[in-house]
Amino acid sequence: MSSEAGRLPATAPHGVYVYSVDSRSWVPAGRSALLGDGVYVIYFDNARCGACRKFDDYWFPFVEKAAPERRATFVVVLCDWFARNCSSDDARELFKEFDVHTSPTVVFLRREGGRNAKMLRGEGVMPPQWLALTYLLITQGA
């Protein structure tokens, strides 16, 4: 799914999306996109969430700026309203796995040796400075 100016619209089908630096768009993926070793920055988004629409104004520009460094994989997990109202099995299971009950939620995840080695989490509308600092902490292995 292509998205204008690097944004994934809230009207997109429920699912898991990974940002493609090359096409500057969000492409559909599955839960398996989070299984490899590396750093993942995961935005749990609810289509019916007003705070998420406000947070989008910080999230998408942040991804556009940070993604070209290729130090992390940026992911959006989109449902209508948490795991309770989600037509994507993969997205619903990720909401449950990461115990997401607040939106927006961003999880910064480092996987090493096939397991979750470090996880940082933010809930609510996080300012751009928090996103940048937490990104540095997870990508530099602090």
Phi and psi in radians as a Rosetta constraint file:
Dihedral C 1 N 2 CA 2 C 2 CIRCULARHARMONIC -1.463 0.35
Dihedral N 2 CA 2 C 2 N 3 CIRCULARHARMONIC 2.634 0.35
Dihedral C 2 N 3 CA 3 C 3 CIRCULARHARMONIC -2.392 0.35
Dihedral N 3 CA 3 C 3 N 4 CIRCULARHARMONIC 2.485 0.35
Dihedral C 3 N 4 CA 4 C 4 CIRCULARHARMONIC -1.261 0.35
Dihedral N 4 CA 4 C 4 N 5 CIRCULARHARMONIC 2.345 0.35
Dihedral C 4 N 5 CA 5 C 5 CIRCULARHARMONIC 0.941 0.35
Dihedral N 5 CA 5 C 5 N 6 CIRCULARHARMONIC 0.598 0.35
Dihedral C 5 N 6 CA 6 C 6 CIRCULARHARMONIC 1.281 0.35
Dihedral N 6 CA 6 C 6 N 7 CIRCULARHARMONIC 0.222 0.35
Dihedral C 6 N 7 CA 7 C 7 CIRCULARHARMONIC -1.777 0.35
Dihedral N 7 CA 7 C 7 N 8 CIRCULARHARMONIC 2.498 0.35
Dihedral C 7 N 8 CA 8 C 8 CIRCULARHARMONIC -1.755 0.35
Dihedral N 8 CA 8 C 8 N 9 CIRCULARHARMONIC 2.053 0.35
Dihedral C 8 N 9 CA 9 C 9 CIRCULARHARMONIC -1.211 0.35
Dihedral N 9 CA 9 C 9 N 10 CIRCULARHARMONIC 2.565 0.35
Dihedral C 9 N 10 CA 10 C 10 CIRCULARHARMONIC -1.102 0.35
Dihedral N 10 CA 10 C 10 N 11 CIRCULARHARMONIC -0.282 0.35
Dihedral C 10 N 11 CA 11 C 11 CIRCULARHARMONIC -1.507 0.35
Dihedral N 11 CA 11 C 11 N 12 CIRCULARHARMONIC 0.003 0.35
Dihedral C 11 N 12 CA 12 C 12 CIRCULARHARMONIC -1.102 0.35
Dihedral N 12 CA 12 C 12 N 13 CIRCULARHARMONIC 2.699 0.35
Dihedral C 12 N 13 CA 13 C 13 CIRCULARHARMONIC -1.045 0.35
Dihedral N 13 CA 13 C 13 N 14 CIRCULARHARMONIC 2.548 0.35
Dihedral C 13 N 14 CA 14 C 14 CIRCULARHARMONIC -0.987 0.35
Dihedral N 14 CA 14 C 14 N 15 CIRCULARHARMONIC 2.504 0.35
Dihedral C 14 N 15 CA 15 C 15 CIRCULARHARMONIC 2.805 0.35
Dihedral N 15 CA 15 C 15 N 16 CIRCULARHARMONIC -2.934 0.35
Dihedral C 15 N 16 CA 16 C 16 CIRCULARHARMONIC -1.950 0.35
Dihedral N 16 CA 16 C 16 N 17 CIRCULARHARMONIC 2.270 0.35
Dihedral C 16 N 17 CA 17 C 17 CIRCULARHARMONIC -2.233 0.35
Dihedral N 17 CA 17 C 17 N 18 CIRCULARHARMONIC 2.449 0.35
Dihedral C 17 N 18 CA 18 C 18 CIRCULARHARMONIC -2.036 0.35
Dihedral N 18 CA 18 C 18 N 19 CIRCULARHARMONIC 2.407 0.35
Dihedral C 18 N 19 CA 19 C 19 CIRCULARHARMONIC -1.353 0.35
Dihedral N 19 CA 19 C 19 N 20 CIRCULARHARMONIC 2.245 0.35
Dihedral C 19 N 20 CA 20 C 20 CIRCULARHARMONIC -1.725 0.35
Dihedral N 20 CA 20 C 20 N 21 CIRCULARHARMONIC 2.035 0.35
Dihedral C 20 N 21 CA 21 C 21 CIRCULARHARMONIC -1.133 0.35
Dihedral N 21 CA 21 C 21 N 22 CIRCULARHARMONIC -0.699 0.35
Dihedral C 21 N 22 CA 22 C 22 CIRCULARHARMONIC -1.112 0.35
Dihedral N 22 CA 22 C 22 N 23 CIRCULARHARMONIC -0.745 0.35
Dihedral C 22 N 23 CA 23 C 23 CIRCULARHARMONIC -1.704 0.35
Dihedral N 23 CA 23 C 23 N 24 CIRCULARHARMONIC -0.081 0.35
Dihedral C 23 N 24 CA 24 C 24 CIRCULARHARMONIC 0.914 0.35
Dihedral N 24 CA 24 C 24 N 25 CIRCULARHARMONIC 0.815 0.35
Dihedral C 24 N 25 CA 25 C 25 CIRCULARHARMONIC -2.585 0.35
Dihedral N 25 CA 25 C 25 N 26 CIRCULARHARMONIC 2.917 0.35
Dihedral C 25 N 26 CA 26 C 26 CIRCULARHARMONIC -1.686 0.35
Dihedral N 26 CA 26 C 26 N 27 CIRCULARHARMONIC 2.195 0.35
Dihedral C 26 N 27 CA 27 C 27 CIRCULARHARMONIC -1.986 0.35
Dihedral N 27 CA 27 C 27 N 28 CIRCULARHARMONIC 2.464 0.35
Dihedral C 27 N 28 CA 28 C 28 CIRCULARHARMONIC -1.057 0.35
Dihedral N 28 CA 28 C 28 N 29 CIRCULARHARMONIC 2.460 0.35
Dihedral C 28 N 29 CA 29 C 29 CIRCULARHARMONIC -2.506 0.35
Dihedral N 29 CA 29 C 29 N 30 CIRCULARHARMONIC 3.115 0.35
Dihedral C 29 N 30 CA 30 C 30 CIRCULARHARMONIC -2.025 0.35
Dihedral N 30 CA 30 C 30 N 31 CIRCULARHARMONIC -3.123 0.35
Dihedral C 30 N 31 CA 31 C 31 CIRCULARHARMONIC -0.995 0.35
Dihedral N 31 CA 31 C 31 N 32 CIRCULARHARMONIC -0.543 0.35
Dihedral C 31 N 32 CA 32 C 32 CIRCULARHARMONIC -1.096 0.35
Dihedral N 32 CA 32 C 32 N 33 CIRCULARHARMONIC -0.278 0.35
Dihedral C 32 N 33 CA 33 C 33 CIRCULARHARMONIC -1.121 0.35
Dihedral N 33 CA 33 C 33 N 34 CIRCULARHARMONIC -0.250 0.35
Dihedral C 33 N 34 CA 34 C 34 CIRCULARHARMONIC -1.863 0.35
Dihedral N 34 CA 34 C 34 N 35 CIRCULARHARMONIC 0.241 0.35
Dihedral C 34 N 35 CA 35 C 35 CIRCULARHARMONIC -1.614 0.35
Dihedral N 35 CA 35 C 35 N 36 CIRCULARHARMONIC -0.407 0.35
Dihedral C 35 N 36 CA 36 C 36 CIRCULARHARMONIC -1.346 0.35
Dihedral N 36 CA 36 C 36 N 37 CIRCULARHARMONIC 2.859 0.35
Dihedral C 36 N 37 CA 37 C 37 CIRCULARHARMONIC -1.213 0.35
Dihedral N 37 CA 37 C 37 N 38 CIRCULARHARMONIC 2.595 0.35
Dihedral C 37 N 38 CA 38 C 38 CIRCULARHARMONIC 2.438 0.35
Dihedral N 38 CA 38 C 38 N 39 CIRCULARHARMONIC -2.965 0.35
Dihedral C 38 N 39 CA 39 C 39 CIRCULARHARMONIC -1.890 0.35
Dihedral N 39 CA 39 C 39 N 40 CIRCULARHARMONIC 2.352 0.35
Dihedral C 39 N 40 CA 40 C 40 CIRCULARHARMONIC -2.204 0.35
Dihedral N 40 CA 40 C 40 N 41 CIRCULARHARMONIC 2.405 0.35
Dihedral C 40 N 41 CA 41 C 41 CIRCULARHARMONIC -2.058 0.35
Dihedral N 41 CA 41 C 41 N 42 CIRCULARHARMONIC 1.958 0.35
Dihedral C 41 N 42 CA 42 C 42 CIRCULARHARMONIC -2.015 0.35
Dihedral N 42 CA 42 C 42 N 43 CIRCULARHARMONIC 2.102 0.35
Dihedral C 42 N 43 CA 43 C 43 CIRCULARHARMONIC -1.759 0.35
Dihedral N 43 CA 43 C 43 N 44 CIRCULARHARMONIC 2.011 0.35
Dihedral C 43 N 44 CA 44 C 44 CIRCULARHARMONIC -1.567 0.35
Dihedral N 44 CA 44 C 44 N 45 CIRCULARHARMONIC 1.945 0.35
Dihedral C 44 N 45 CA 45 C 45 CIRCULARHARMONIC -2.047 0.35
Dihedral N 45 CA 45 C 45 N 46 CIRCULARHARMONIC 2.405 0.35
Dihedral C 45 N 46 CA 46 C 46 CIRCULARHARMONIC -1.973 0.35
Dihedral N 46 CA 46 C 46 N 47 CIRCULARHARMONIC 2.195 0.35
Dihedral C 46 N 47 CA 47 C 47 CIRCULARHARMONIC -1.037 0.35
Dihedral N 47 CA 47 C 47 N 48 CIRCULARHARMONIC -0.537 0.35
Dihedral C 47 N 48 CA 48 C 48 CIRCULARHARMONIC -1.670 0.35
Dihedral N 48 CA 48 C 48 N 49 CIRCULARHARMONIC 0.347 0.35
Dihedral C 48 N 49 CA 49 C 49 CIRCULARHARMONIC -1.782 0.35
Dihedral N 49 CA 49 C 49 N 50 CIRCULARHARMONIC 1.980 0.35
Dihedral C 49 N 50 CA 50 C 50 CIRCULARHARMONIC -1.119 0.35
Dihedral N 50 CA 50 C 50 N 51 CIRCULARHARMONIC -0.670 0.35
Dihedral C 50 N 51 CA 51 C 51 CIRCULARHARMONIC -1.135 0.35
Dihedral N 51 CA 51 C 51 N 52 CIRCULARHARMONIC -0.577 0.35
Dihedral C 51 N 52 CA 52 C 52 CIRCULARHARMONIC -1.131 0.35
Dihedral N 52 CA 52 C 52 N 53 CIRCULARHARMONIC -0.681 0.35
Dihedral C 52 N 53 CA 53 C 53 CIRCULARHARMONIC -1.126 0.35
Dihedral N 53 CA 53 C 53 N 54 CIRCULARHARMONIC -0.639 0.35
Dihedral C 53 N 54 CA 54 C 54 CIRCULARHARMONIC -1.172 0.35
Dihedral N 54 CA 54 C 54 N 55 CIRCULARHARMONIC -0.777 0.35
Dihedral C 54 N 55 CA 55 C 55 CIRCULARHARMONIC -1.103 0.35
Dihedral N 55 CA 55 C 55 N 56 CIRCULARHARMONIC -0.538 0.35
Dihedral C 55 N 56 CA 56 C 56 CIRCULARHARMONIC -0.911 0.35
Dihedral N 56 CA 56 C 56 N 57 CIRCULARHARMONIC -0.600 0.35
Dihedral C 56 N 57 CA 57 C 57 CIRCULARHARMONIC -1.166 0.35
Dihedral N 57 CA 57 C 57 N 58 CIRCULARHARMONIC -0.324 0.35
Dihedral C 57 N 58 CA 58 C 58 CIRCULARHARMONIC -1.719 0.35
Dihedral N 58 CA 58 C 58 N 59 CIRCULARHARMONIC -0.757 0.35
Dihedral C 58 N 59 CA 59 C 59 CIRCULARHARMONIC -1.090 0.35
Dihedral N 59 CA 59 C 59 N 60 CIRCULARHARMONIC -0.955 0.35
Dihedral C 59 N 60 CA 60 C 60 CIRCULARHARMONIC -1.139 0.35
Dihedral N 60 CA 60 C 60 N 61 CIRCULARHARMONIC -0.724 0.35
Dihedral C 60 N 61 CA 61 C 61 CIRCULARHARMONIC -1.106 0.35
Dihedral N 61 CA 61 C 61 N 62 CIRCULARHARMONIC -0.631 0.35
Dihedral C 61 N 62 CA 62 C 62 CIRCULARHARMONIC -1.058 0.35
Dihedral N 62 CA 62 C 62 N 63 CIRCULARHARMONIC -0.809 0.35
Dihedral C 62 N 63 CA 63 C 63 CIRCULARHARMONIC -1.082 0.35
Dihedral N 63 CA 63 C 63 N 64 CIRCULARHARMONIC -0.788 0.35
Dihedral C 63 N 64 CA 64 C 64 CIRCULARHARMONIC -1.001 0.35
Dihedral N 64 CA 64 C 64 N 65 CIRCULARHARMONIC -0.620 0.35
Dihedral C 64 N 65 CA 65 C 65 CIRCULARHARMONIC -1.404 0.35
Dihedral N 65 CA 65 C 65 N 66 CIRCULARHARMONIC -0.745 0.35
Dihedral C 65 N 66 CA 66 C 66 CIRCULARHARMONIC -1.481 0.35
Dihedral N 66 CA 66 C 66 N 67 CIRCULARHARMONIC -0.599 0.35
Dihedral C 66 N 67 CA 67 C 67 CIRCULARHARMONIC -1.021 0.35
Dihedral N 67 CA 67 C 67 N 68 CIRCULARHARMONIC -0.667 0.35
Dihedral C 67 N 68 CA 68 C 68 CIRCULARHARMONIC -1.057 0.35
Dihedral N 68 CA 68 C 68 N 69 CIRCULARHARMONIC -0.325 0.35
Dihedral C 68 N 69 CA 69 C 69 CIRCULARHARMONIC -1.217 0.35
Dihedral N 69 CA 69 C 69 N 70 CIRCULARHARMONIC -0.369 0.35
Dihedral C 69 N 70 CA 70 C 70 CIRCULARHARMONIC 1.004 0.35
Dihedral N 70 CA 70 C 70 N 71 CIRCULARHARMONIC 0.630 0.35
Dihedral C 70 N 71 CA 71 C 71 CIRCULARHARMONIC -1.700 0.35
Dihedral N 71 CA 71 C 71 N 72 CIRCULARHARMONIC -0.105 0.35
Dihedral C 71 N 72 CA 72 C 72 CIRCULARHARMONIC -2.685 0.35
Dihedral N 72 CA 72 C 72 N 73 CIRCULARHARMONIC 2.767 0.35
Dihedral C 72 N 73 CA 73 C 73 CIRCULARHARMONIC -1.778 0.35
Dihedral N 73 CA 73 C 73 N 74 CIRCULARHARMONIC 2.203 0.35
Dihedral C 73 N 74 CA 74 C 74 CIRCULARHARMONIC -1.713 0.35
Dihedral N 74 CA 74 C 74 N 75 CIRCULARHARMONIC 2.287 0.35
Dihedral C 74 N 75 CA 75 C 75 CIRCULARHARMONIC -2.309 0.35
Dihedral N 75 CA 75 C 75 N 76 CIRCULARHARMONIC 2.452 0.35
Dihedral C 75 N 76 CA 76 C 76 CIRCULARHARMONIC -2.037 0.35
Dihedral N 76 CA 76 C 76 N 77 CIRCULARHARMONIC 2.257 0.35
Dihedral C 76 N 77 CA 77 C 77 CIRCULARHARMONIC -1.926 0.35
Dihedral N 77 CA 77 C 77 N 78 CIRCULARHARMONIC 1.960 0.35
Dihedral C 77 N 78 CA 78 C 78 CIRCULARHARMONIC -1.996 0.35
Dihedral N 78 CA 78 C 78 N 79 CIRCULARHARMONIC 2.192 0.35
Dihedral C 78 N 79 CA 79 C 79 CIRCULARHARMONIC -2.267 0.35
Dihedral N 79 CA 79 C 79 N 80 CIRCULARHARMONIC 3.048 0.35
Dihedral C 79 N 80 CA 80 C 80 CIRCULARHARMONIC -1.378 0.35
Dihedral N 80 CA 80 C 80 N 81 CIRCULARHARMONIC -0.849 0.35
Dihedral C 80 N 81 CA 81 C 81 CIRCULARHARMONIC -2.657 0.35
Dihedral N 81 CA 81 C 81 N 82 CIRCULARHARMONIC 1.543 0.35
Dihedral C 81 N 82 CA 82 C 82 CIRCULARHARMONIC 0.928 0.35
Dihedral N 82 CA 82 C 82 N 83 CIRCULARHARMONIC -2.769 0.35
Dihedral C 82 N 83 CA 83 C 83 CIRCULARHARMONIC -1.265 0.35
Dihedral N 83 CA 83 C 83 N 84 CIRCULARHARMONIC -0.301 0.35
Dihedral C 83 N 84 CA 84 C 84 CIRCULARHARMONIC -1.163 0.35
Dihedral N 84 CA 84 C 84 N 85 CIRCULARHARMONIC -0.567 0.35
Dihedral C 84 N 85 CA 85 C 85 CIRCULARHARMONIC -2.365 0.35
Dihedral N 85 CA 85 C 85 N 86 CIRCULARHARMONIC 1.497 0.35
Dihedral C 85 N 86 CA 86 C 86 CIRCULARHARMONIC -2.597 0.35
Dihedral N 86 CA 86 C 86 N 87 CIRCULARHARMONIC 2.171 0.35
Dihedral C 86 N 87 CA 87 C 87 CIRCULARHARMONIC -1.537 0.35
Dihedral N 87 CA 87 C 87 N 88 CIRCULARHARMONIC -0.003 0.35
Dihedral C 87 N 88 CA 88 C 88 CIRCULARHARMONIC -1.866 0.35
Dihedral N 88 CA 88 C 88 N 89 CIRCULARHARMONIC 2.103 0.35
Dihedral C 88 N 89 CA 89 C 89 CIRCULARHARMONIC -1.050 0.35
Dihedral N 89 CA 89 C 89 N 90 CIRCULARHARMONIC -0.775 0.35
Dihedral C 89 N 90 CA 90 C 90 CIRCULARHARMONIC -1.082 0.35
Dihedral N 90 CA 90 C 90 N 91 CIRCULARHARMONIC -0.808 0.35
Dihedral C 90 N 91 CA 91 C 91 CIRCULARHARMONIC -1.126 0.35
Dihedral N 91 CA 91 C 91 N 92 CIRCULARHARMONIC -0.781 0.35
Dihedral C 91 N 92 CA 92 C 92 CIRCULARHARMONIC -1.033 0.35
Dihedral N 92 CA 92 C 92 N 93 CIRCULARHARMONIC -0.774 0.35
Dihedral C 92 N 93 CA 93 C 93 CIRCULARHARMONIC -1.159 0.35
Dihedral N 93 CA 93 C 93 N 94 CIRCULARHARMONIC -0.611 0.35
Dihedral C 93 N 94 CA 94 C 94 CIRCULARHARMONIC -1.211 0.35
Dihedral N 94 CA 94 C 94 N 95 CIRCULARHARMONIC -0.676 0.35
Dihedral C 94 N 95 CA 95 C 95 CIRCULARHARMONIC -1.004 0.35
Dihedral N 95 CA 95 C 95 N 96 CIRCULARHARMONIC -0.724 0.35
Dihedral C 95 N 96 CA 96 C 96 CIRCULARHARMONIC -1.232 0.35
Dihedral N 96 CA 96 C 96 N 97 CIRCULARHARMONIC -0.825 0.35
Dihedral C 96 N 97 CA 97 C 97 CIRCULARHARMONIC -0.998 0.35
Dihedral N 97 CA 97 C 97 N 98 CIRCULARHARMONIC -0.719 0.35
Dihedral C 97 N 98 CA 98 C 98 CIRCULARHARMONIC -1.629 0.35
Dihedral N 98 CA 98 C 98 N 99 CIRCULARHARMONIC 0.125 0.35
Dihedral C 98 N 99 CA 99 C 99 CIRCULARHARMONIC 0.918 0.35
Dihedral N 99 CA 99 C 99 N 100 CIRCULARHARMONIC 0.900 0.35
Dihedral C 99 N 100 CA 100 C 100 CIRCULARHARMONIC -1.552 0.35
Dihedral N 100 CA 100 C 100 N 101 CIRCULARHARMONIC 2.070 0.35
Dihedral C 100 N 101 CA 101 C 101 CIRCULARHARMONIC -2.292 0.35
Dihedral N 101 CA 101 C 101 N 102 CIRCULARHARMONIC 0.081 0.35
Dihedral C 101 N 102 CA 102 C 102 CIRCULARHARMONIC -2.259 0.35
Dihedral N 102 CA 102 C 102 N 103 CIRCULARHARMONIC 2.454 0.35
Dihedral C 102 N 103 CA 103 C 103 CIRCULARHARMONIC -2.327 0.35
Dihedral N 103 CA 103 C 103 N 104 CIRCULARHARMONIC 2.479 0.35
Dihedral C 103 N 104 CA 104 C 104 CIRCULARHARMONIC -1.307 0.35
Dihedral N 104 CA 104 C 104 N 105 CIRCULARHARMONIC 2.730 0.35
Dihedral C 104 N 105 CA 105 C 105 CIRCULARHARMONIC -2.253 0.35
Dihedral N 105 CA 105 C 105 N 106 CIRCULARHARMONIC 2.374 0.35
Dihedral C 105 N 106 CA 106 C 106 CIRCULARHARMONIC -2.122 0.35
Dihedral N 106 CA 106 C 106 N 107 CIRCULARHARMONIC 2.271 0.35
Dihedral C 106 N 107 CA 107 C 107 CIRCULARHARMONIC -1.987 0.35
Dihedral N 107 CA 107 C 107 N 108 CIRCULARHARMONIC 2.207 0.35
Dihedral C 107 N 108 CA 108 C 108 CIRCULARHARMONIC -1.783 0.35
Dihedral N 108 CA 108 C 108 N 109 CIRCULARHARMONIC 2.054 0.35
Dihedral C 108 N 109 CA 109 C 109 CIRCULARHARMONIC -2.210 0.35
Dihedral N 109 CA 109 C 109 N 110 CIRCULARHARMONIC 2.291 0.35
Dihedral C 109 N 110 CA 110 C 110 CIRCULARHARMONIC -1.972 0.35
Dihedral N 110 CA 110 C 110 N 111 CIRCULARHARMONIC 2.143 0.35
Dihedral C 110 N 111 CA 111 C 111 CIRCULARHARMONIC -1.898 0.35
Dihedral N 111 CA 111 C 111 N 112 CIRCULARHARMONIC 2.284 0.35
Dihedral C 111 N 112 CA 112 C 112 CIRCULARHARMONIC -2.406 0.35
Dihedral N 112 CA 112 C 112 N 113 CIRCULARHARMONIC 2.371 0.35
Dihedral C 112 N 113 CA 113 C 113 CIRCULARHARMONIC 1.056 0.35
Dihedral N 113 CA 113 C 113 N 114 CIRCULARHARMONIC 0.535 0.35
Dihedral C 113 N 114 CA 114 C 114 CIRCULARHARMONIC 1.343 0.35
Dihedral N 114 CA 114 C 114 N 115 CIRCULARHARMONIC 0.210 0.35
Dihedral C 114 N 115 CA 115 C 115 CIRCULARHARMONIC -2.368 0.35
Dihedral N 115 CA 115 C 115 N 116 CIRCULARHARMONIC 2.858 0.35
Dihedral C 115 N 116 CA 116 C 116 CIRCULARHARMONIC -1.327 0.35
Dihedral N 116 CA 116 C 116 N 117 CIRCULARHARMONIC 1.971 0.35
Dihedral C 116 N 117 CA 117 C 117 CIRCULARHARMONIC -1.595 0.35
Dihedral N 117 CA 117 C 117 N 118 CIRCULARHARMONIC -0.579 0.35
Dihedral C 117 N 118 CA 118 C 118 CIRCULARHARMONIC -2.690 0.35
Dihedral N 118 CA 118 C 118 N 119 CIRCULARHARMONIC 2.450 0.35
Dihedral C 118 N 119 CA 119 C 119 CIRCULARHARMONIC -2.466 0.35
Dihedral N 119 CA 119 C 119 N 120 CIRCULARHARMONIC 2.284 0.35
Dihedral C 119 N 120 CA 120 C 120 CIRCULARHARMONIC -2.088 0.35
Dihedral N 120 CA 120 C 120 N 121 CIRCULARHARMONIC 2.598 0.35
Dihedral C 120 N 121 CA 121 C 121 CIRCULARHARMONIC -2.482 0.35
Dihedral N 121 CA 121 C 121 N 122 CIRCULARHARMONIC 2.469 0.35
Dihedral C 121 N 122 CA 122 C 122 CIRCULARHARMONIC -2.281 0.35
Dihedral N 122 CA 122 C 122 N 123 CIRCULARHARMONIC 2.494 0.35
Dihedral C 122 N 123 CA 123 C 123 CIRCULARHARMONIC -2.243 0.35
Dihedral N 123 CA 123 C 123 N 124 CIRCULARHARMONIC 2.521 0.35
Dihedral C 123 N 124 CA 124 C 124 CIRCULARHARMONIC 1.553 0.35
Dihedral N 124 CA 124 C 124 N 125 CIRCULARHARMONIC -3.036 0.35
Dihedral C 124 N 125 CA 125 C 125 CIRCULARHARMONIC -1.373 0.35
Dihedral N 125 CA 125 C 125 N 126 CIRCULARHARMONIC 1.833 0.35
Dihedral C 125 N 126 CA 126 C 126 CIRCULARHARMONIC -1.617 0.35
Dihedral N 126 CA 126 C 126 N 127 CIRCULARHARMONIC 2.362 0.35
Dihedral C 126 N 127 CA 127 C 127 CIRCULARHARMONIC -1.224 0.35
Dihedral N 127 CA 127 C 127 N 128 CIRCULARHARMONIC 2.777 0.35
Dihedral C 127 N 128 CA 128 C 128 CIRCULARHARMONIC -0.978 0.35
Dihedral N 128 CA 128 C 128 N 129 CIRCULARHARMONIC -0.604 0.35
Dihedral C 128 N 129 CA 129 C 129 CIRCULARHARMONIC -1.117 0.35
Dihedral N 129 CA 129 C 129 N 130 CIRCULARHARMONIC -0.654 0.35
Dihedral C 129 N 130 CA 130 C 130 CIRCULARHARMONIC -1.159 0.35
Dihedral N 130 CA 130 C 130 N 131 CIRCULARHARMONIC -0.757 0.35
Dihedral C 130 N 131 CA 131 C 131 CIRCULARHARMONIC -1.009 0.35
Dihedral N 131 CA 131 C 131 N 132 CIRCULARHARMONIC -0.826 0.35
Dihedral C 131 N 132 CA 132 C 132 CIRCULARHARMONIC -1.114 0.35
Dihedral N 132 CA 132 C 132 N 133 CIRCULARHARMONIC -0.777 0.35
Dihedral C 132 N 133 CA 133 C 133 CIRCULARHARMONIC -1.147 0.35
Dihedral N 133 CA 133 C 133 N 134 CIRCULARHARMONIC -0.791 0.35
Dihedral C 133 N 134 CA 134 C 134 CIRCULARHARMONIC -1.152 0.35
Dihedral N 134 CA 134 C 134 N 135 CIRCULARHARMONIC -0.659 0.35
Dihedral C 134 N 135 CA 135 C 135 CIRCULARHARMONIC -1.035 0.35
Dihedral N 135 CA 135 C 135 N 136 CIRCULARHARMONIC -0.809 0.35
Dihedral C 135 N 136 CA 136 C 136 CIRCULARHARMONIC -1.078 0.35
Dihedral N 136 CA 136 C 136 N 137 CIRCULARHARMONIC -0.744 0.35
Dihedral C 136 N 137 CA 137 C 137 CIRCULARHARMONIC -1.069 0.35
Dihedral N 137 CA 137 C 137 N 138 CIRCULARHARMONIC -0.743 0.35
Dihedral C 137 N 138 CA 138 C 138 CIRCULARHARMONIC -1.374 0.35
Dihedral N 138 CA 138 C 138 N 139 CIRCULARHARMONIC -0.620 0.35
Dihedral C 138 N 139 CA 139 C 139 CIRCULARHARMONIC -1.387 0.35
Dihedral N 139 CA 139 C 139 N 140 CIRCULARHARMONIC -0.409 0.35
Dihedral C 139 N 140 CA 140 C 140 CIRCULARHARMONIC -1.653 0.35
Dihedral N 140 CA 140 C 140 N 141 CIRCULARHARMONIC 0.060 0.35
Dihedral C 140 N 141 CA 141 C 141 CIRCULARHARMONIC 1.245 0.35
Dihedral N 141 CA 141 C 141 N 142 CIRCULARHARMONIC 0.335 0.35
